Amino acid sequence: MESELEAALRRWSAAGLLDADAIERIRAFEAVNGSRRRARWPTIVAVTFGALALSVGIVLFVSAHWDRLSPAQRMSMLVILVAGLHAAAAVTYQRNHAVGSALHATGTLSLGAAIAIAGQIFNLQEHWPSALLVWSVGAWAAWLLLRHWSQFAIAAILTPAWLVAEWTVAASPSASPQIPAAGVLLCALCYLSACLPGRDSAVRRSLTWIGSLVLLPSAVVAASIQIWTPRQSDSVATIGWLCAILLPLGLAFLLRGRNAWMNAAAAGWTVLLVILARERFALSVYAWCVVGAVGLVAWGIHEASSERINLGMAGFAIALVAFFFSNIMDKLDRSASLITLGILFLAGGWYWEKLRRGLVARATRG
């Protein structure tokens, strides 16, 4: 089977872009340096699952012998665990970058377990979000030392989690979920828009992946917040709203510069979505979600981002299906509702996929 390199060389040769000498030089260079190319997705999947399996196995082994160990032995084991994983990663990294990076990431993840277990060893009853803070500081320190996107991704997940935990403790016992829901949604939008035309890197792509995974679930939670709705009108709520809005916008400005005005528009949309959901304006919530989905698609076309186009199309479809189930299906009998639902999925799904592909192709062509 012809490799991708050979297929590309054949196309370039047929187009007259390369002569025979240039093709041979490219082949010789790839023969020497081909092992240094980026790992393919099967390797990434295998290494990821291997790192997770290793982490779970270590935790199970430690827990099986936990009762037999003294506090000093337990603490020593935790330190050896974290340091040993990073030491093994340092030794392995020069031979296999993917495995070394996975071991470094496993060591950073095990730091969280070590922090939690250390608190249990010494019966510490302190401010529990501080554990997330220490863990995130360790992840940021690992990124500063290693400069690998996996460490940055871990830190980018832990830092918002720490802020949400701080809010939960500071505003308890009547902490409103509207504020962290809005903050997480805005943070997901900021992460999703990290990549810009001409400004792309592994770190920015990791943020885009995180935002892609978190955006739709956080939007659903923000739109469904009416079922919880404890309200707050004190200074703590004011500080919470300021942090939920300004911190993601500040990060967007650092990542995007003047293009962050789009994130500011997304912040206005998010705040109004939470207000509509809180006031139980059900139809307005669905309509506003459709507006947001269309805006996300337009944003993706403007910046040639297929991720934003795909998520916007998915959000539009989710809003329509949710509206059908909550407002239309119960007004029809069983057969009519199923027939309508089948037509909606078959015809609408076909047209929606055709439209999505056209928009992605248009964005790709610029």
Buried (B, 14 or more C-beta within 10 A) or exposed (E): EEEEEEEEBEEBBEEEEBEEEEBEEBEEEBEEEEEEEEBEEEEBEBBBEBBBEBBEEBBEEBEEEBEEBEEEEBBEBBEEBBEBBBEBBBEBBEEBBBBBBBBBBBBBBBBBBBBBBBBEBEEEEEEEBBBBBBBBBBBBBBBEEBEBBBBBBBBBBBBBBBBBBBBBEEBEEEBBBBBBBBBBBBBBBBBBBBBBEEEEEEBBBBBBBBBBEBBBEBBBBBBBBBEEEEEBEEEBBEBBBEBBBEBBBEBBBEBBEEBBEBBEEBBEBBBBBBBBBBEEBBEBBBBBBBBBBBBBBBBBBEBBBBBBBBBBBBBBBBBBBBBBEEEEBEEBEEEEBEEBBEEBEEEEEEEBEEBBEEBBEEBEEE
